[in-house]
């Protein structure tokens, strides 16, 4: 990457006009992407992202410049162009880089390389066969293996010099079931902050069978009803409920400018007492984990809500200045093209003492949401929504027929109070979270839980 | 290294490596963006990036690789990775590169000076927009951000078959995002506008007035009873719904069985009032382009003509498979992606009456202004959608009150046959555009 002397010149140039803090984020990332449709490998791409982001702060005013031309001349020119946004005079800054010692909590056994293509291909063929044989209604399959390695250098005018290498591997399986003129897809997409050993350790047959089962079940499903109903949400990626309903609203990006419904509520009861929620960037090899965040701070385990009481926010460097609170190792960005902001890592609701059986039995008429899709939220109002990929009616305390085409909506501040039962089977699912600093790997997790009332957006009057 | 120099060395070393044909797709962009909050500059962004995608024929197979680093050691990376990728591919259907069209349309898409708009001018404009919107209505509590930006972009495609296509475009834009409310209620909303050649042609006053209306008119919203009812999707909401389903017109999606339009070519798939056009040659809109990602000259295509499905969108590979000719719709997701198919400037032909006139014709229904979670709540394979949304309740031909906490559900394919009327209000703000759509009936789920 860049030599310390070059980085020092860039930082000094960036500070020429009175900035009180300057930072560089250098990224060298290699992606490999294989895709198979219907058993035919038709997508094989390799790509290298390479660039630098230069950030200058003066108070909470931030200047950000990025470029993919890393010649020293251009870097100094870019730093000065960015500094041109300020009109003060240079403060005396002595730079003395102190390399950050980071214990790697996320070991990678098989580093990604083009040489793995043949092995990946074998696994993908196996997955295709398993999807195809998962159900007679399966007419199309799609299998992909995506891996990337991101090398970063983060250095700043406080003397930080931090380097890290992040390796990601993800398998995507999707099956399309056709029944008459109905088409539905079912998918699985497990991923980890790890190398090929992650995929080698998966039960591919079971993952494929699950994707095929979802597609074949949902293609025969009737439409969901409309209205306000109790909803039992299955463990794992069901945690997207908390991610949307509350997580984004706890980010400094919104809280720091008073544009979140959760701003100013520390110490207050914002959720039902059965809710304890955590964001943990340290879970070994988890999809949303990091050794250090994209501002060079070590990640940590942040308790957000404890027994319903709001305990903390997710805070980046600028947020820390705005809110006058310590950063939480939550500064993240998709790439050098984005200034970092406060983001989630692995967010989850921790375990309670109910069981799935108790929740279903306690529900006269409602929805059992077994697998959820993505969603979104407006943090100013906490209005959120997310899609259901696989769901069933609950009638008289029993799981009944499958239903499709439903979105669940609500207001985070109301829904958190309506979580009335939490199970003991915590699990995590993998997703990509999109926000101002780009698209990032995150885990959403929870045990099975029940919300006493949510608006279900189906098509059937019942 | 300059791109022309990089290209020369890459092709030279590629030939030695064993490539018989090679192509580069180069894209570069430069931009300046400022945001203002509370009368102060909050952020200032300067960007300058480029990247190159290489594809080459080696041992009869096409291999792909890309890089953002245009230095000597990237040449080896591109050649080795593309060869490794070519070796594992099972398909052999895009093995010939395109030598160029006989003629390319001439269109003005670039204004050289736009990017040089002085930063102070952007900052002043954003500050002015913030002030205008703050004073537009007393109920506005905060301008979350007021932004101004200028951007330019260029694409170069060149190959060993003699293709050499170059195009530049530019855009200036302003936007504002606002909160309004009371102790017990907060609502948010915003507006934006753009100009392709002159930053000063953007009118902050108009943006401020519209943004203020958008946010303040949401105050006092509540849910409404569930039911089937007439719905007007306002032009922006209708455009977003069309964009979420537009992949069904891609021949690639059809061929792979992911489109709901499999086997429907030549059939009536929509009402006779529906005409859907992809027109890359329309002037003064953001989707204008004179060649596609394979270097094929673009042209206007009518996909649905008065309800009848005339054609899918093709690149050269999908056209060959379907025994037809390319429509000039080859696309790449930036320079990184594999060659696929996409629209350039897709739009529904508008109707004649205004949104107000359309509202006046509805006894009881909903005007939807925003659809949320489109990435998750739509399924282009089946056409089913269920989406969180907001808008206004329509009673006796007029807007009665704002509504929130509702969802709208239906099926996009059925919707195309169920459009009572299209408005005259299409706004070309992106590459996919619809006027307001009055739909006979959709399911609304609320309280």
Boltz contact constraints between the chains, C-beta under 6 A:
constraints:
  - contact:
      token1: [A, 37]
      token2: [B, 256]
      max_distance: 6.0
  - contact:
      token1: [A, 40]
      token2: [B, 90]
      max_distance: 6.0
  - contact:
      token1: [A, 41]
      token2: [B, 88]
      max_distance: 6.0
  - contact:
      token1: [A, 41]
      token2: [B, 89]
      max_distance: 6.0
  - contact:
      token1: [A, 41]
      token2: [B, 90]
      max_distance: 6.0
  - contact:
      token1: [A, 42]
      token2: [B, 91]
      max_distance: 6.0
  - contact:
      token1: [A, 43]
      token2: [B, 338]
      max_distance: 6.0
  - contact:
      token1: [A, 44]
      token2: [B, 85]
      max_distance: 6.0
  - contact:
      token1: [A, 44]
      token2: [B, 88]
      max_distance: 6.0
  - contact:
      token1: [A, 44]
      token2: [B, 89]
      max_distance: 6.0
  - contact:
      token1: [A, 45]
      token2: [B, 64]
      max_distance: 6.0
  - contact:
      token1: [A, 45]
      token2: [B, 338]
      max_distance: 6.0
  - contact:
      token1: [A, 46]
      token2: [B, 65]
      max_distance: 6.0
  - contact:
      token1: [A, 46]
      token2: [B, 81]
      max_distance: 6.0
  - contact:
      token1: [A, 46]
      token2: [B, 85]
      max_distance: 6.0
  - contact:
      token1: [A, 47]
      token2: [B, 66]
      max_distance: 6.0
  - contact:
      token1: [A, 47]
      token2: [B, 336]
      max_distance: 6.0
  - contact:
      token1: [A, 48]
      token2: [B, 67]
      max_distance: 6.0
  - contact:
      token1: [A, 49]
      token2: [B, 68]
      max_distance: 6.0
  - contact:
      token1: [A, 50]
      token2: [B, 68]
      max_distance: 6.0
  - contact:
      token1: [A, 50]
      token2: [B, 69]
      max_distance: 6.0
  - contact:
      token1: [A, 51]
      token2: [B, 68]
      max_distance: 6.0
  - contact:
      token1: [A, 61]
      token2: [B, 41]
      max_distance: 6.0
  - contact:
      token1: [A, 62]
      token2: [B, 43]
      max_distance: 6.0
  - contact:
      token1: [A, 63]
      token2: [B, 44]
      max_distance: 6.0
  - contact:
      token1: [A, 64]
      token2: [B, 45]
      max_distance: 6.0
  - contact:
      token1: [A, 65]
      token2: [B, 46]
      max_distance: 6.0
  - contact:
      token1: [A, 66]
      token2: [B, 47]
      max_distance: 6.0
  - contact:
      token1: [A, 67]
      token2: [B, 48]
      max_distance: 6.0
  - contact:
      token1: [A, 68]
      token2: [B, 49]
      max_distance: 6.0
  - contact:
      token1: [A, 68]
      token2: [B, 50]
      max_distance: 6.0
  - contact:
      token1: [A, 68]
      token2: [B, 68]
      max_distance: 6.0
  - contact:
      token1: [A, 81]
      token2: [B, 46]
      max_distance: 6.0
  - contact:
      token1: [A, 82]
      token2: [B, 46]
      max_distance: 6.0
  - contact:
      token1: [A, 85]
      token2: [B, 44]
      max_distance: 6.0
  - contact:
      token1: [A, 114]
      token2: [B, 84]
      max_distance: 6.0
  - contact:
      token1: [A, 117]
      token2: [B, 88]
      max_distance: 6.0
  - contact:
      token1: [A, 121]
      token2: [B, 88]
      max_distance: 6.0
  - contact:
      token1: [A, 140]
      token2: [B, 257]
      max_distance: 6.0
  - contact:
      token1: [A, 183]
      token2: [B, 381]
      max_distance: 6.0
  - contact:
      token1: [A, 183]
      token2: [B, 382]
      max_distance: 6.0
  - contact:
      token1: [A, 185]
      token2: [B, 381]
      max_distance: 6.0
  - contact:
      token1: [A, 226]
      token2: [B, 226]
      max_distance: 6.0
  - contact:
      token1: [A, 226]
      token2: [B, 445]
      max_distance: 6.0
  - contact:
      token1: [A, 227]
      token2: [B, 226]
      max_distance: 6.0
  - contact:
      token1: [A, 259]
      token2: [B, 144]
      max_distance: 6.0
  - contact:
      token1: [A, 373]
      token2: [B, 376]
      max_distance: 6.0
  - contact:
      token1: [A, 374]
      token2: [B, 375]
      max_distance: 6.0
  - contact:
      token1: [A, 374]
      token2: [B, 376]
      max_distance: 6.0
  - contact:
      token1: [A, 375]
      token2: [B, 373]
      max_distance: 6.0
  - contact:
      token1: [A, 375]
      token2: [B, 376]
      max_distance: 6.0
  - contact:
      token1: [A, 376]
      token2: [B, 372]
      max_distance: 6.0
  - contact:
      token1: [A, 376]
      token2: [B, 373]
      max_distance: 6.0
  - contact:
      token1: [A, 380]
      token2: [B, 179]
      max_distance: 6.0
  - contact:
      token1: [A, 380]
      token2: [B, 186]
      max_distance: 6.0
  - contact:
      token1: [A, 380]
      token2: [B, 188]
      max_distance: 6.0
  - contact:
      token1: [A, 381]
      token2: [B, 186]
      max_distance: 6.0
  - contact:
      token1: [A, 385]
      token2: [B, 372]
      max_distance: 6.0
  - contact:
      token1: [A, 385]
      token2: [B, 373]
      max_distance: 6.0
  - contact:
      token1: [A, 385]
      token2: [B, 388]
      max_distance: 6.0
  - contact:
      token1: [A, 387]
      token2: [B, 376]
      max_distance: 6.0
  - contact:
      token1: [A, 387]
      token2: [B, 377]
      max_distance: 6.0
  - contact:
      token1: [A, 405]
      token2: [B, 384]
      max_distance: 6.0
  - contact:
      token1: [A, 405]
      token2: [B, 386]
      max_distance: 6.0
  - contact:
      token1: [A, 405]
      token2: [B, 409]
      max_distance: 6.0
  - contact:
      token1: [A, 406]
      token2: [B, 386]
      max_distance: 6.0
  - contact:
      token1: [A, 407]
      token2: [B, 377]
      max_distance: 6.0
  - contact:
      token1: [A, 407]
      token2: [B, 386]
      max_distance: 6.0
  - contact:
      token1: [A, 407]
      token2: [B, 387]
      max_distance: 6.0
  - contact:
      token1: [A, 407]
      token2: [B, 388]
      max_distance: 6.0
  - contact:
      token1: [A, 407]
      token2: [B, 407]
      max_distance: 6.0
  - contact:
      token1: [A, 409]
      token2: [B, 388]
      max_distance: 6.0
  - contact:
      token1: [A, 409]
      token2: [B, 407]
      max_distance: 6.0
  - contact:
      token1: [A, 457]
      token2: [B, 386]
      max_distance: 6.0
  - contact:
      token1: [A, 457]
      token2: [B, 407]
      max_distance: 6.0
  - contact:
      token1: [A, 457]
      token2: [B, 409]
      max_distance: 6.0
  - contact:
      token1: [A, 457]
      token2: [B, 445]
      max_distance: 6.0
  - contact:
      token1: [A, 459]
      token2: [B, 409]
      max_distance: 6.0
  - contact:
      token1: [A, 459]
      token2: [B, 443]
      max_distance: 6.0
